Amino acid sequence: MQLTDLIIKLVLVLVIFAISLVVAMYSTYAERKVAAFLQDRVGPNRAGPFGILQPLADGAKMFMKEEIIPTRASGFLFVVGPSLAIMTACIGSAVIPWGPQMQIGSRIIDLQVTDINVGILYIFGVVSLGVYGIMIGGWASNNKYSLLGAIRAASQSISYEISMGLSIIALLMLTGTLSLKEIAEQQHGLHWNVWYQPLGFLIFMICAFAETNRSPFDLPECETELVGGYHTEYSSMKLGFYLFAEYINMFVSSAVMATLYWGGYNYPGMDWVAAHVGPTIAPIVGVIVLFAKIFAFIFFFMWVRWTIPRFRYDQLMHLGWKKLIPLAIANIVLTGVIATLIKHFA
Amino acid sequence: MSIFYFIAFLSILFSLLVIFAKNPVHSVLYLIITFFTFTIHYILLNAQFLAIVNFIVYMGAILVLFLFVMMMLNLNKDAEPTKSIYVKMIGVIGGGSLLVTLVAALKGLAKSQPVVLQNVNLGSVQNLGKVLFSEFLLPFEVSSILLLSAMVGAVLLATRDNKPKVTV
């Protein structure tokens, strides 16, 4: 009994890990295809049909490249940087509920690695830890451009964490729990949180863009000013780790957004489906729905990247501190007032 | 219990490394690991909320700022002022007195009781919130005012400029 539970969890961990890596891998391909589509080009189409093997070719190239560690870099930290970046990217997915409980035979399986009762805060912590990878790597390179990139990453991440936390508080006032599993269960059918928290979702999404260092907030690697930003000195798979971490972060933050605001694995008519296909297949449909939402978000990330130009640094700070934080606080007050009024009169 | 001793050993080891590291940036990195071991201590005490808040606030925000400042300052051996022997001696005496005081204070507390968990959910968010907003409401609110005044003071210091005011 105990051992089978352990094995199931282990399998789940491995499957989620593999899925994150595959999604991240094919996000690089999707990004280039989306860019090509938006710019009226063809995009990668040489490796395999429709260029479908392009990520593998890129990966092989990354591994084959010469590995360079600058002589004046601090060697150990230079390796720690990218390792930390990819590690923090991968551990975020541990608390996301991928689907409702699945029943196989008489066994009930949670499609979630662990349900800690401070799930949201855990993700928040992992996100705030992610910046260390960039900072350590940028500092260890011993290069002015890298250092500037690292410092930008730090201040950007701290600034946007505040409004992110404030936007989550408004959500928590409605859900009354920090557990992602319970939040997902509360959004049964079409009771998605985004209908009740549209402003909160908007703020959260903008902050998610900033936290994942995606355009229009990709100032830490702003190539027009900083050559390559924090990864200027990196080559080979260490550079690959940094780039990969960004795509995994994108995947995880899409999953978090889908779970917190867009109903997670819930979809209208899920009871009808559950009644017709049984408790084994229905959760799989839920997982597919969740992944459809995640891919929609990833597409949105890319769409924005190839549409909106990069912010200037002072504009970024202005938006974070003077626009988003007051908006998020107003959102908390509004949510509190309206929730109390509804409770009082209804 | 053996986990506790192992983590406590790590805490002490990394806090010593914070002091002994030659490079200030390495020092801050050791401090981050020290705070991480504190997070593990909180989890061992079943205080999940405290653990995660320590993780987010100390490791995720305050130490990022520390690291930020250290990287900006770019401290190294040449820039560091050499302290005179008197300052060093005063430091040793001050530190020693603090150590004696701390040991005496800890000894005055009688023997420390091993942690006995009366309630497994003692440190959960729900229970902590209920206690904070009923039993400890006044201290909680007072400390929030303290933080607010600190914030206002910081803003005041930062925005004070000696230029004459320009009326628009």
Interface residues (C-beta under 8 A of the other chain):
Chain A: L77 I116 N117 V118 L121 Y122 F124 G125 V127 S128 L129 V131 Y132 M135 I136 W139 L147 A150 I151 A154 S155 S157 I158 E161 L178
Chain B: V25 L29 I32 Q48 F49 I52 V53 F55 I56 M59 G60 A61 V64 L65 L67 F68 M71 M72 S124 V125
